[in-house]
């Protein structure tokens, strides 16, 4: 019997989650190369770019209303704009869970976690 899955969409579109985590990683790993001198610029680019892109993704692809999309964009901008890496932290885990990215890693594989009933279980 197929397993029942939740039909409610995730809080964030998966593309928003990938964008938040990806930009945070790219921006602040590059910031380390400048010994932190680029921090003000990276914070502005991270907040503005992620906030705008997340808001657009949420509004266009996730069917969020304008107000809800702007709020999610602001939250995403804050997550990336704070000059600390979020990957590997509770914030990064929350972003993975809220965007449904944590469930995407195994979808390409068949959902056969247990072998089909063998003949010995049927008494043959």
N, C-alpha and C positions, 0 to 999 in steps of 0.2 A: 504494500500500500504506500503511495507517495507520502512523503513527509509534508505536513502543512507548513507554509512559510508565511511570514508577516506580509500583508499586502500594503501596509502603509509605507510611503516613500521615506527615504532618509531625510534628516533635517537639512543637510547640505547635498547638493549634486556631487557625484563622485569627481567630476572635473574640478569643482571648487576645492575639494579636499586635496586633490593632487596638486593643484595650483598653489595652495597655501603651503603645503609641505615642501614642494619643489622650490618655490621662490625663497622660502626661508633658508633652505639648505644652500642654494646658489648664492644668495646675497651675502649671507654671513660667513660662508667659507671663503668667499673672495675678500671680505672685510679683514679676515685674519692676515691676508697677504700684505695689506697696507698698514699693519700693526695698529689697526683701529682708527686710523686717521680719516677714513672714509665713512665712519659711523653716522655722522649727521645726514650725509647724502643717502646712505643705504637705508636709514630709518624712513626718510621721506619717500624714497622710491618704493620701499617695501609697503609702507602704509597706503600710499596713493595708488600704486599699481595693483596691488592685491585687492584693496577695497573696491576699486572701480571694476576690475575684471570679475571678482566674485559677485558683486551686485548685478552685473550684466548676465553672467551665467545663471544666477538664481532666477532672475526675472525672465529671461528668454527661454532657457532650457528646463527650468524646474517649475515654471508657472507660478512663481511667487509674485504677490502684489508688489507694487513699487516700494511701499513703505517697508515691507518685510525684507525685500531684496536689499534695500539701502542699509537696514539694520544689520543684516548678515554680512554685508560688505564692510561695514564699520568694524564689526567684531573680527572679521578675517584680517582687515588692515591692522588692527591692534595686535593680533597674534603674530603677524609677520613684522610689524614695525618695532616691536620691543627687541632691542639688540641682544637677544639671547636665542640660541637654537631651540626649537621646539621638538624636533625629531628625537625620539627615544625618551621623551618625558610624558608626564600625565597629559599635558596639553596636546602633544602629538597623538597620543593614544585616543584622546577624546575626539580629535579631528578625524582620525581614521574611522572611529565608530559612528560619529555623526554623519559622515559622508557615505558610509556603507563600503568604504574601501577595504575594510577588514574582511568583508565577505567575498570580495572579488578574487582573492588569491586562490583558488581551488575550483573555480567555475569551469575552467577549461578541461579539467579532469572529470571523468564520469563519477557520479555520486554513488559508486559501489563500495561502500565501507565494509560490507560483510558479503561473503560469497553466497550465491543462491542456495536454496535448500538442496542438500545432497540426497541421493537415493536412500542412504542409510537412515535418514530421518523419516522417510516415508515408509520404512519397513521393507524395502526392496533390496 
